[in-house]
Amino acid sequence: MGLIREPKNANFTFQSQPWTDQELRDFRKLMNEIKAKNSKPKVKVLTKKKKVAA
């Protein structure tokens, strides 16, 4: 696979914009909800195995 070069008349670099306070609050709220959902203890179903007489 060869090197892909940027065309002379195009600039693919950009400066990201900082988040607003509202966007940051929304993101933190969403992340907390996801973490709370994923951190719930998982319930294991225990099954008893029958001993088989040979």
PDB file of N, CA, C and O in Angstrom:
ATOM      1  N   MET A   1       0.850  -1.169   0.000  1.00  0.00           N
ATOM      2  CA  MET A   1       0.000   0.000   0.000  1.00  0.00           C
ATOM      3  C   MET A   1       0.896   1.233   0.000  1.00  0.00           C
ATOM      4  O   MET A   1       1.835   1.330   0.790  1.00  0.00           O
ATOM      5  N   GLY A   2       0.606   2.145  -0.868  1.00  0.00           N
ATOM      6  CA  GLY A   2       1.451   3.312  -1.030  1.00  0.00           C
ATOM      7  C   GLY A   2       1.011   4.481  -0.161  1.00  0.00           C
ATOM      8  O   GLY A   2      -0.016   4.429   0.515  1.00  0.00           O
ATOM      9  N   LEU A   3       1.798   5.509  -0.197  1.00  0.00           N
ATOM     10  CA  LEU A   3       1.532   6.731   0.540  1.00  0.00           C
ATOM     11  C   LEU A   3       0.438   7.522  -0.169  1.00  0.00           C
ATOM     12  O   LEU A   3       0.502   7.723  -1.382  1.00  0.00           O
ATOM     13  N   ILE A   4      -0.559   7.969   0.578  1.00  0.00           N
ATOM     14  CA  ILE A   4      -1.627   8.782  -0.006  1.00  0.00           C
ATOM     15  C   ILE A   4      -1.274  10.241   0.267  1.00  0.00           C
ATOM     16  O   ILE A   4      -1.110  10.636   1.421  1.00  0.00           O
ATOM     17  N   ARG A   5      -1.160  11.023  -0.766  1.00  0.00           N
ATOM     18  CA  ARG A   5      -0.751  12.414  -0.620  1.00  0.00           C
ATOM     19  C   ARG A   5      -1.950  13.340  -0.674  1.00  0.00           C
ATOM     20  O   ARG A   5      -2.951  13.064  -1.336  1.00  0.00           O
ATOM     21  N   GLU A   6      -1.822  14.439   0.036  1.00  0.00           N
ATOM     22  CA  GLU A   6      -2.857  15.461   0.050  1.00  0.00           C
ATOM     23  C   GLU A   6      -2.760  16.274  -1.237  1.00  0.00           C
ATOM     24  O   GLU A   6      -1.665  16.689  -1.616  1.00  0.00           O
ATOM     25  N   PRO A   7      -3.888  16.513  -1.920  1.00  0.00           N
ATOM     26  CA  PRO A   7      -3.841  17.340  -3.131  1.00  0.00           C
ATOM     27  C   PRO A   7      -3.312  18.742  -2.818  1.00  0.00           C
ATOM     28  O   PRO A   7      -3.472  19.222  -1.696  1.00  0.00           O
ATOM     29  N   LYS A   8      -2.699  19.389  -3.773  1.00  0.00           N
ATOM     30  CA  LYS A   8      -2.100  20.707  -3.551  1.00  0.00           C
ATOM     31  C   LYS A   8      -3.140  21.762  -3.190  1.00  0.00           C
ATOM     32  O   LYS A   8      -2.849  22.655  -2.394  1.00  0.00           O
ATOM     33  N   ASN A   9      -4.330  21.684  -3.748  1.00  0.00           N
ATOM     34  CA  ASN A   9      -5.332  22.719  -3.516  1.00  0.00           C
ATOM     35  C   ASN A   9      -6.300  22.368  -2.379  1.00  0.00           C
ATOM     36  O   ASN A   9      -7.314  23.047  -2.220  1.00  0.00           O
ATOM     37  N   ALA A  10      -6.019  21.338  -1.593  1.00  0.00           N
ATOM     38  CA  ALA A  10      -6.889  20.949  -0.492  1.00  0.00           C
ATOM     39  C   ALA A  10      -6.103  20.927   0.816  1.00  0.00           C
ATOM     40  O   ALA A  10      -4.926  20.568   0.838  1.00  0.00           O
ATOM     41  N   ASN A  11      -6.754  21.306   1.882  1.00  0.00           N
ATOM     42  CA  ASN A  11      -6.123  21.287   3.193  1.00  0.00           C
ATOM     43  C   ASN A  11      -7.032  20.475   4.115  1.00  0.00           C
ATOM     44  O   ASN A  11      -8.140  20.908   4.429  1.00  0.00           O
ATOM     45  N   PHE A  12      -6.574  19.308   4.547  1.00  0.00           N
ATOM     46  CA  PHE A  12      -7.400  18.423   5.365  1.00  0.00           C
ATOM     47  C   PHE A  12      -7.160  18.586   6.862  1.00  0.00           C
ATOM     48  O   PHE A  12      -7.712  17.825   7.657  1.00  0.00           O
ATOM     49  N   THR A  13      -6.362  19.547   7.255  1.00  0.00           N
ATOM     50  CA  THR A  13      -6.146  19.786   8.682  1.00  0.00           C
ATOM     51  C   THR A  13      -7.215  20.746   9.181  1.00  0.00           C
ATOM     52  O   THR A  13      -7.688  21.609   8.441  1.00  0.00           O
ATOM     53  N   PHE A  14      -7.588  20.586  10.447  1.00  0.00           N
ATOM     54  CA  PHE A  14      -8.605  21.462  11.008  1.00  0.00           C
ATOM     55  C   PHE A  14      -8.350  21.638  12.498  1.00  0.00           C
ATOM     56  O   PHE A  14      -7.662  20.826  13.117  1.00  0.00           O
ATOM     57  N   GLN A  15      -8.889  22.669  13.054  1.00  0.00           N
ATOM     58  CA  GLN A  15      -8.767  22.969  14.472  1.00  0.00           C
ATOM     59  C   GLN A  15     -10.106  22.631  15.122  1.00  0.00           C
ATOM     60  O   GLN A  15     -11.144  23.163  14.729  1.00  0.00           O
ATOM     61  N   SER A  16     -10.081  21.753  16.106  1.00  0.00           N
ATOM     62  CA  SER A  16     -11.330  21.389  16.768  1.00  0.00           C
ATOM     63  C   SER A  16     -11.805  22.535  17.661  1.00  0.00           C
ATOM     64  O   SER A  16     -11.001  23.271  18.233  1.00  0.00           O
ATOM     65  N   GLN A  17     -13.102  22.666  17.763  1.00  0.00           N
ATOM     66  CA  GLN A  17     -13.705  23.719  18.567  1.00  0.00           C
ATOM     67  C   GLN A  17     -13.893  23.228  19.994  1.00  0.00           C
ATOM     68  O   GLN A  17     -14.276  22.075  20.191  1.00  0.00           O
ATOM     69  N   PRO A  18     -13.637  24.062  20.997  1.00  0.00           N
ATOM     70  CA  PRO A  18     -13.884  23.638  22.384  1.00  0.00           C
ATOM     71  C   PRO A  18     -15.385  23.496  22.633  1.00  0.00           C
ATOM     72  O   PRO A  18     -16.200  24.180  22.014  1.00  0.00           O
ATOM     73  N   TRP A  19     -15.731  22.597  23.547  1.00  0.00           N
ATOM     74  CA  TRP A  19     -17.136  22.361  23.859  1.00  0.00           C
ATOM     75  C   TRP A  19     -17.696  23.507  24.695  1.00  0.00           C
ATOM     76  O   TRP A  19     -16.986  24.119  25.493  1.00  0.00           O
ATOM     77  N   THR A  20     -18.960  23.779  24.498  1.00  0.00           N
ATOM     78  CA  THR A  20     -19.622  24.773  25.343  1.00  0.00           C
ATOM     79  C   THR A  20     -19.933  24.118  26.684  1.00  0.00           C
ATOM     80  O   THR A  20     -19.861  22.896  26.822  1.00  0.00           O
ATOM     81  N   ASP A  21     -20.276  24.938  27.663  1.00  0.00           N
ATOM     82  CA  ASP A  21     -20.605  24.401  28.986  1.00  0.00           C
ATOM     83  C   ASP A  21     -21.804  23.462  28.917  1.00  0.00           C
ATOM     84  O   ASP A  21     -21.831  22.440  29.604  1.00  0.00           O
ATOM     85  N   GLN A  22     -22.795  23.799  28.096  1.00  0.00           N
ATOM     86  CA  GLN A  22     -23.991  22.956  27.974  1.00  0.00           C
ATOM     87  C   GLN A  22     -23.638  21.620  27.332  1.00  0.00           C
ATOM     88  O   GLN A  22     -24.104  20.578  27.795  1.00  0.00           O
ATOM     89  N   GLU A  23     -22.836  21.624  26.291  1.00  0.00           N
ATOM     90  CA  GLU A  23     -22.427  20.382  25.643  1.00  0.00           C
ATOM     91  C   GLU A  23     -21.634  19.504  26.600  1.00  0.00           C
ATOM     92  O   GLU A  23     -21.809  18.286  26.616  1.00  0.00           O
ATOM     93  N   LEU A  24     -20.767  20.112  27.392  1.00  0.00           N
ATOM     94  CA  LEU A  24     -19.961  19.371  28.347  1.00  0.00           C
ATOM     95  C   LEU A  24     -20.839  18.750  29.436  1.00  0.00           C
ATOM     96  O   LEU A  24     -20.614  17.605  29.829  1.00  0.00           O
ATOM     97  N   ARG A  25     -21.831  19.489  29.922  1.00  0.00           N
ATOM     98  CA  ARG A  25     -22.766  18.948  30.926  1.00  0.00           C
ATOM     99  C   ARG A  25     -23.558  17.781  30.364  1.00  0.00           C
ATOM    100  O   ARG A  25     -23.735  16.763  31.034  1.00  0.00           O
ATOM    101  N   ASP A  26     -24.040  17.928  29.121  1.00  0.00           N
ATOM    102  CA  ASP A  26     -24.807  16.858  28.479  1.00  0.00           C
ATOM    103  C   ASP A  26     -23.949  15.601  28.311  1.00  0.00           C
ATOM    104  O   ASP A  26     -24.409  14.486  28.557  1.00  0.00           O
ATOM    105  N   PHE A  27     -22.696  15.795  27.889  1.00  0.00           N
ATOM    106  CA  PHE A  27     -21.794  14.663  27.693  1.00  0.00           C
ATOM    107  C   PHE A  27     -21.523  13.953  29.018  1.00  0.00           C
ATOM    108  O   PHE A  27     -21.561  12.724  29.081  1.00  0.00           O
ATOM    109  N   ARG A  28     -21.255  14.709  30.063  1.00  0.00           N
ATOM    110  CA  ARG A  28     -20.977  14.106  31.365  1.00  0.00           C
ATOM    111  C   ARG A  28     -22.196  13.362  31.900  1.00  0.00           C
ATOM    112  O   ARG A  28     -22.062  12.293  32.497  1.00  0.00           O
ATOM    113  N   LYS A  29     -23.381  13.925  31.689  1.00  0.00           N
ATOM    114  CA  LYS A  29     -24.610  13.261  32.127  1.00  0.00           C
ATOM    115  C   LYS A  29     -24.773  11.930  31.383  1.00  0.00           C
ATOM    116  O   LYS A  29     -25.083  10.907  31.993  1.00  0.00           O
ATOM    117  N   LEU A  30     -24.564  11.950  30.083  1.00  0.00           N
ATOM    118  CA  LEU A  30     -24.684  10.743  29.265  1.00  0.00           C
ATOM    119  C   LEU A  30     -23.677   9.688  29.711  1.00  0.00           C
ATOM    120  O   LEU A  30     -24.028   8.516  29.846  1.00  0.00           O
ATOM    121  N   MET A  31     -22.423  10.094  29.941  1.00  0.00           N
ATOM    122  CA  MET A  31     -21.393   9.150  30.363  1.00  0.00           C
ATOM    123  C   MET A  31     -21.721   8.547  31.728  1.00  0.00           C
ATOM    124  O   MET A  31     -21.495   7.356  31.941  1.00  0.00           O
ATOM    125  N   ASN A  32     -22.245   9.345  32.648  1.00  0.00           N
ATOM    126  CA  ASN A  32     -22.624   8.824  33.962  1.00  0.00           C
ATOM    127  C   ASN A  32     -23.755   7.806  33.847  1.00  0.00           C
ATOM    128  O   ASN A  32     -23.756   6.799  34.555  1.00  0.00           O
ATOM    129  N   GLU A  33     -24.719   8.060  32.962  1.00  0.00           N
ATOM    130  CA  GLU A  33     -25.814   7.108  32.747  1.00  0.00           C
ATOM    131  C   GLU A  33     -25.285   5.798  32.171  1.00  0.00           C
ATOM    132  O   GLU A  33     -25.700   4.720  32.598  1.00  0.00           O
ATOM    133  N   ILE A  34     -24.381   5.884  31.216  1.00  0.00           N
ATOM    134  CA  ILE A  34     -23.819   4.680  30.601  1.00  0.00           C
ATOM    135  C   ILE A  34     -23.003   3.896  31.619  1.00  0.00           C
ATOM    136  O   ILE A  34     -23.100   2.671  31.681  1.00  0.00           O
ATOM    137  N   LYS A  35     -22.195   4.599  32.424  1.00  0.00           N
ATOM    138  CA  LYS A  35     -21.390   3.925  33.440  1.00  0.00           C
ATOM    139  C   LYS A  35     -22.275   3.249  34.485  1.00  0.00           C
ATOM    140  O   LYS A  35     -21.986   2.131  34.911  1.00  0.00           O
ATOM    141  N   ALA A  36     -23.353   3.921  34.899  1.00  0.00           N
ATOM    142  CA  ALA A  36     -24.262   3.340  35.885  1.00  0.00           C
ATOM    143  C   ALA A  36     -24.936   2.091  35.315  1.00  0.00           C
ATOM    144  O   ALA A  36     -25.106   1.100  36.026  1.00  0.00           O
ATOM    145  N   LYS A  37     -25.313   2.132  34.060  1.00  0.00           N
ATOM    146  CA  LYS A  37     -25.965   0.990  33.419  1.00  0.00           C
ATOM    147  C   LYS A  37     -25.011  -0.193  33.315  1.00  0.00           C
ATOM    148  O   LYS A  37     -25.398  -1.335  33.565  1.00  0.00           O
ATOM    149  N   ASN A  38     -23.757   0.083  32.944  1.00  0.00           N
ATOM    150  CA  ASN A  38     -22.786  -0.987  32.727  1.00  0.00           C
ATOM    151  C   ASN A  38     -22.165  -1.516  34.005  1.00  0.00           C
ATOM    152  O   ASN A  38     -21.577  -2.598  33.993  1.00  0.00           O
ATOM    153  N   SER A  39     -22.276  -0.791  35.105  1.00  0.00           N
ATOM    154  CA  SER A  39     -21.622  -1.228  36.332  1.00  0.00           C
ATOM    155  C   SER A  39     -22.540  -2.045  37.240  1.00  0.00           C
ATOM    156  O   SER A  39     -22.124  -2.467  38.319  1.00  0.00           O
ATOM    157  N   LYS A  40     -23.779  -2.272  36.816  1.00  0.00           N
ATOM    158  CA  LYS A  40     -24.687  -3.085  37.626  1.00  0.00           C
ATOM    159  C   LYS A  40     -24.140  -4.510  37.700  1.00  0.00           C
ATOM    160  O   LYS A  40     -23.667  -5.051  36.701  1.00  0.00           O
ATOM    161  N   PRO A  41     -24.207  -5.121  38.899  1.00  0.00           N
ATOM    162  CA  PRO A  41     -23.694  -6.490  39.003  1.00  0.00           C
ATOM    163  C   PRO A  41     -24.527  -7.438  38.144  1.00  0.00           C
ATOM    164  O   PRO A  41     -25.756  -7.372  38.116  1.00  0.00           O
ATOM    165  N   LYS A  42     -23.837  -8.292  37.468  1.00  0.00           N
ATOM    166  CA  LYS A  42     -24.511  -9.257  36.601  1.00  0.00           C
ATOM    167  C   LYS A  42     -24.897 -10.471  37.429  1.00  0.00           C
ATOM    168  O   LYS A  42     -24.108 -10.969  38.232  1.00  0.00           O
ATOM    169  N   VAL A  43     -26.101 -10.934  37.228  1.00  0.00           N
ATOM    170  CA  VAL A  43     -26.625 -12.067  37.982  1.00  0.00           C
ATOM    171  C   VAL A  43     -26.263 -13.347  37.255  1.00  0.00           C
ATOM    172  O   VAL A  43     -26.549 -13.504  36.068  1.00  0.00           O
ATOM    173  N   LYS A  44     -25.635 -14.256  37.974  1.00  0.00           N
ATOM    174  CA  LYS A  44     -25.306 -15.552  37.392  1.00  0.00           C
ATOM    175  C   LYS A  44     -26.396 -16.540  37.777  1.00  0.00           C
ATOM    176  O   LYS A  44     -26.866 -16.551  38.914  1.00  0.00           O
ATOM    177  N   VAL A  45     -26.782 -17.347  36.846  1.00  0.00           N
ATOM    178  CA  VAL A  45     -27.775 -18.379  37.099  1.00  0.00           C
ATOM    179  C   VAL A  45     -27.018 -19.653  37.454  1.00  0.00           C
ATOM    180  O   VAL A  45     -26.267 -20.197  36.644  1.00  0.00           O
ATOM    181  N   LEU A  46     -27.227 -20.106  38.658  1.00  0.00           N
ATOM    182  CA  LEU A  46     -26.547 -21.316  39.105  1.00  0.00           C
ATOM    183  C   LEU A  46     -27.434 -22.525  38.829  1.00  0.00           C
ATOM    184  O   LEU A  46     -28.625 -22.521  39.140  1.00  0.00           O
ATOM    185  N   THR A  47     -26.854 -23.526  38.257  1.00  0.00           N
ATOM    186  CA  THR A  47     -27.588 -24.764  38.011  1.00  0.00           C
ATOM    187  C   THR A  47     -26.879 -25.882  38.752  1.00  0.00           C
ATOM    188  O   THR A  47     -25.651 -25.931  38.830  1.00  0.00           O
ATOM    189  N   LYS A  48     -27.672 -26.755  39.281  1.00  0.00           N
ATOM    190  CA  LYS A  48     -27.100 -27.901  40.006  1.00  0.00           C
ATOM    191  C   LYS A  48     -26.891 -29.035  39.006  1.00  0.00           C
ATOM    192  O   LYS A  48     -27.769 -29.357  38.206  1.00  0.00           O
ATOM    193  N   LYS A  49     -25.714 -29.621  39.075  1.00  0.00           N
ATOM    194  CA  LYS A  49     -25.426 -30.751  38.217  1.00  0.00           C
ATOM    195  C   LYS A  49     -25.738 -32.018  38.993  1.00  0.00           C
ATOM    196  O   LYS A  49     -25.366 -32.171  40.156  1.00  0.00           O
ATOM    197  N   LYS A  50     -26.419 -32.904  38.328  1.00  0.00           N
ATOM    198  CA  LYS A  50     -26.766 -34.178  38.962  1.00  0.00           C
ATOM    199  C   LYS A  50     -25.583 -35.122  38.864  1.00  0.00           C
ATOM    200  O   LYS A  50     -24.919 -35.205  37.830  1.00  0.00           O
ATOM    201  N   LYS A  51     -25.330 -35.826  39.943  1.00  0.00           N
ATOM    202  CA  LYS A  51     -24.283 -36.834  39.917  1.00  0.00           C
ATOM    203  C   LYS A  51     -24.821 -38.064  39.215  1.00  0.00           C
ATOM    204  O   LYS A  51     -25.930 -38.519  39.495  1.00  0.00           O
ATOM    205  N   VAL A  52     -24.043 -38.586  38.320  1.00  0.00           N
ATOM    206  CA  VAL A  52     -24.451 -39.761  37.563  1.00  0.00           C
ATOM    207  C   VAL A  52     -23.660 -40.941  38.118  1.00  0.00           C
ATOM    208  O   VAL A  52     -22.430 -40.929  38.156  1.00  0.00           O
ATOM    209  N   ALA A  53     -24.410 -41.971  38.552  1.00  0.00           N
ATOM    210  CA  ALA A  53     -23.746 -43.177  39.053  1.00  0.00           C
ATOM    211  C   ALA A  53     -23.272 -44.010  37.865  1.00  0.00           C
ATOM    212  O   ALA A  53     -24.036 -44.288  36.941  1.00  0.00           O
ATOM    213  N   ALA A  54     -22.023 -44.396  37.902  1.00  0.00           N
ATOM    214  CA  ALA A  54     -21.471 -45.138  36.782  1.00  0.00           C
ATOM    215  C   ALA A  54     -21.561 -46.621  37.011  1.00  0.00           C
ATOM    216  O   ALA A  54     -21.138 -47.404  36.160  1.00  0.00           O
TER     217      ALA A  54
END
